[in-house]
Structure formats: structure tokens, C-alpha cells
Amino acid sequence: MVKHIVLFKLKDEAPADKKLEAMHAFKQAIEALPAKISVIRKVEVGLNINPGETWSIALYSEFDTLDDVKAYATHPDHVAAGALLAEVRESRACVDYEI
């Protein structure tokens, strides 16, 4: 099993309402992906409730193989979900590990 963990930091200068709107749209889009991408075993999106922390969004997902992660990453519905953060995203951190 491969666990895929991604953190997103949003731009400080982006308007709060734009960030909140993008975060909720992203969460909804990502959580709808298992119905569209069969290689996803589990997915969760957490929106940080502690405004003093650096990262705004955490994405946790599970796959059978790293090839499945790669297929997910390039799937058009996943790419479209990621684009929802384009205007407000500052940075992204990712870790993929096997258990």
C-alpha cells in the first residue's frame, strides 16, 4: 500500500473569501474522485482549523501501488481539482511512502 500525503500553503495576500471558497471547492472535488478514479482506495481532505499554522489544507490518500498514484496524478479530474487552488496556492509539499 502507498500512502500519498500532500500539504498546501495558501498565499497570505490572497483575499480570505477567495481562499475559503477555493478550499471548499477543492475539498469537494477531491472527495468526489473515488467515484471517478478506481485506483483510489481512500481519500480525505482536511481544512486547517488553526489559522496560526503554516499549511492550510492536508490531503491524505491510499493506493495499492506507486503506479496507481501516478495514474491518479495525471487523471483529468484530479488535474481539474488541483486547478481550483491555482489562484490562491503558494506552495505544496508531498510525501509518498509504502507500508
PLY file of the C-alpha trace (Angstrom):
ply
format ascii 1.0
element vertex 99
property float x
property float y
property float z
element edge 98
property int vertex1
property int vertex2
end_header
0.00 0.00 0.00
1.19 3.52 -0.81
0.14 6.49 1.28
0.10 9.84 -0.51
0.14 12.91 1.74
0.03 16.45 0.38
0.02 19.78 2.21
-0.95 23.08 0.61
0.01 26.54 1.79
-2.14 29.39 0.53
-0.94 32.89 -0.27
-1.10 35.29 2.67
-2.06 38.13 0.34
-5.00 36.27 -1.24
-8.39 37.55 -0.01
-9.78 35.38 2.79
-13.09 34.82 1.00
-11.29 33.63 -2.17
-9.15 31.23 -0.14
-12.13 29.81 1.73
-14.11 29.38 -1.49
-11.18 27.64 -3.21
-10.52 25.39 -0.21
-14.11 24.15 -0.05
-14.34 23.66 -3.82
-11.07 21.70 -3.77
-12.23 19.51 -0.86
-15.50 18.72 -2.61
-13.78 17.94 -5.92
-11.11 15.69 -4.38
-13.59 13.80 -2.21
-15.66 13.06 -5.35
-12.70 11.46 -7.14
-13.01 7.87 -5.83
-16.22 7.53 -7.88
-14.25 8.58 -10.99
-10.78 7.11 -10.41
-10.89 3.45 -9.43
-7.30 3.23 -8.14
-8.07 5.46 -5.14
-8.54 3.26 -2.06
-9.16 6.10 0.40
-9.09 9.89 0.33
-9.52 12.59 2.96
-9.14 16.34 2.73
-8.71 18.35 5.90
-9.05 22.12 6.07
-6.88 23.54 8.84
-8.96 24.96 11.67
-5.91 26.56 13.33
-5.18 29.83 11.48
-1.79 30.19 13.19
-0.31 27.22 11.34
1.61 27.29 8.06
-0.34 24.78 5.98
-4.00 25.35 5.07
-5.01 22.03 3.51
-3.98 18.41 4.11
-4.79 15.68 1.61
-4.40 12.04 2.65
-4.96 9.18 0.23
-4.16 5.50 -0.16
-3.32 3.47 -3.25
-2.18 -0.08 -3.95
0.96 0.93 -5.88
3.07 3.95 -6.82
1.91 3.43 -10.42
-1.64 3.97 -9.15
-0.54 7.26 -7.55
0.95 8.30 -10.90
-2.26 7.38 -12.75
-4.27 9.42 -10.23
-1.91 12.40 -10.51
-2.37 12.67 -14.27
-6.09 11.87 -14.40
-8.01 14.83 -15.91
-10.45 15.03 -12.98
-7.57 15.23 -10.50
-5.83 17.88 -12.59
-9.08 19.88 -12.69
-9.42 19.63 -8.90
-5.89 20.93 -8.43
-6.61 23.86 -10.71
-9.23 25.07 -8.23
-6.38 26.21 -5.97
-4.28 27.83 -8.71
-5.05 31.45 -7.84
-4.53 31.10 -4.09
-1.87 28.39 -3.73
1.60 29.44 -2.64
3.28 26.06 -2.18
2.80 22.33 -2.00
4.62 19.59 -0.08
4.18 15.90 -0.83
5.31 12.58 0.62
4.56 9.16 -0.86
5.56 6.16 1.21
4.95 2.44 1.16
3.81 0.35 4.09
0 1
1 2
2 3
3 4
4 5
5 6
6 7
7 8
8 9
9 10
10 11
11 12
12 13
13 14
14 15
15 16
16 17
17 18
18 19
19 20
20 21
21 22
22 23
23 24
24 25
25 26
26 27
27 28
28 29
29 30
30 31
31 32
32 33
33 34
34 35
35 36
36 37
37 38
38 39
39 40
40 41
41 42
42 43
43 44
44 45
45 46
46 47
47 48
48 49
49 50
50 51
51 52
52 53
53 54
54 55
55 56
56 57
57 58
58 59
59 60
60 61
61 62
62 63
63 64
64 65
65 66
66 67
67 68
68 69
69 70
70 71
71 72
72 73
73 74
74 75
75 76
76 77
77 78
78 79
79 80
80 81
81 82
82 83
83 84
84 85
85 86
86 87
87 88
88 89
89 90
90 91
91 92
92 93
93 94
94 95
95 96
96 97
97 98
